[in-house]
Amino acid sequence: MVRGRDQGIIKPLHGLRGLAAMIVVIHHTAPVKFSGALGVTLFFVMSGFLMGRLYLAREFTAVQVWRFAIARFARIYPLFALLIVAAALLDRFFGINVFWMKSWQVDRHLVLLGDAYTVWTIAVECHFYAMFPVFWFAFARGKLNLQVLILLYVPLAVAAYFFDGRIDPLRYLHIFVLGMIVARIADAPPRLLEKWAGGGLPLAMLAFAAAAIHGVNAYTNTFAILMAGCMVLFSVVAPVSPVARVLSLSPLVWLGEISFGTYLLHRFTQGILARYTGTIEPTWLSFAIIVSVTLLLAALMFRFYEEPMRRLIRSLDRKIPAMLGWPGKTAKGERIAKPR
């Protein structure tokens, strides 16, 4: 679930996450043309927002960084690794190429250096997680604030034009930084923003949709990226506005919960369907089949694999620090004693 620093569920962000996943699915599988990469941009902004919201104000200690690393690993890696191996097996034994990744490339992807279709974004996400403690440390030491983040965003956005590698972290870092900027603004929003955020949300969503239809470069188009940031900011600042209430509806929240599986699994459904129907041209019938099957698989995977694996891995955030004798607090607040 998407939660704030107070651990309350931020339902509108779940709705946005579900919409982001569906933007990508529609782009890949429906007979329409628009910039589906904007869905990835929205994912990246929300990731930066959640890291800023959940961690920047926390004490920077070994235990806290460990808990951060465990939480991020538990959220992303188990399903990613499973589906990378599954994609390699499908390619090796059935000739079904899911991510345009060959079976011999599996090790490169498992260590987050692969750039196959769709899954390259997971590598970029994890690279940001690896860099985030630097921002966290600087914030904890008083070297980083909202103004510095805004100043940092500008050269990073300019630099993004000069990095062409699909998994080059510097090509996308400005998008994550924008998410952290949104988090800092949302922590203490100006009164004017609180007043107009509800009305600004539908306008930002319409502008974002227009950018998608126009087919802009989702990773360097400043307007589209800022609209993604506005959507996240307005959703958090005005969670009871009419559009935010729509984003908080149960079906959209559910789409947000299973969005990671939806994002990865639609390529499997698409690849298998294309293999056995002999056609790769999308139709509305194939789109309906892919979406239905993908949502079913994503729901099952979330219930019986993602959540159990996450609970299992998250249990380590108490055991390992205690074994190492790190001072600090565990996830449940008990004090970890220093080694005697």
C-alpha positions, 0 to 999 in steps of 0.5 A: 500500500502507498503510505505517508510518513504517518503510515496513513494510506494515501488512496489518491496515489494508489489511483494514480499508480493504477492509472500509470500502469494502465497507461503503459499497458494500453500503449503496448497492447491497444490499437492506439498511439500515444506516449505510454512512457509517461506512465513510467515518468509518473511512476518515477515521480511517485517513487521520488515522492514516497522516498522523500515522504517516508525517509527524509525526515527520519534519523539517518542511522545504520538501522534506518538505512538497513530498514530502507534497503530491506523495504525497497528490496522486498517491494521490488526484487522478488517479483522482478527476479521471478519474472526475469527467470520465467521470461528466460525459460519461455524464450529458451524452451518455447521461443516466446520472447517476453521482454526482447531478452534472450535466456543468456542475458538473465544474469545481467538483468538479475544484477540490475544491469539489463536494459530489455524492454519494460524491465529496464525501468526496474534497474533505474528504480533500484539505482535511484534507491542506491543513490537515495541514502546520499540525499537522506544523509545530506538532509539529515546533516542540514545540507539539503532542503527544498531550495537546494533540491529545486536548484539541483533539479535544473542542471539534472534536467538539462543533463538528461538531454545528454545521456542516451543510455536506457538504464543510465541513472543520470537520464532519469534522476531529475524525475526522482528529484522532482518527486522529492521536491513534491514531498517537501512541498506537501509536508508544509503546503502554502495556503494558496496551494491548499486552496487551489490544489483540488481545482488544479488536479483535473487541469494537470491530468488533462494537460498530462493526457494531452502530452501523452496524446501528442507523443512527447519525449516523456523523459526530457519534456519538462512540461510533461514531467512537471504535470506528473509532479503536479498530479502527485502534489495536488492529489496529496494536498487535496485528497478530498477534492472531487477528482482525488475522491475518484482516484480513491475509489476502490477499483482504482485503489485495487489497480494501484495495489496490483500495479507492479504485477500489471506492469510486468505481467502484461508483457507475458500475456501479450507475448504468449497470445502473439505466439499462439495466434500468430499475430502481433498487431494489436486489436481491441479484442486482443487488448481486452483479453490481455487486460483481463488475463493480466489483471487476474494474474497480477491479483493472484501474484500479489496475493500469493507471492508478492505479499508473502515474500514481502512479509518474509523479507521484511521480517529481517529488519528486526533480526539482522540489526539485533544480531549485529548489535546495532543501536537504534529502534526496530520496525516495532519501536523496541530499542536494540541494545548495544553489544556488551 
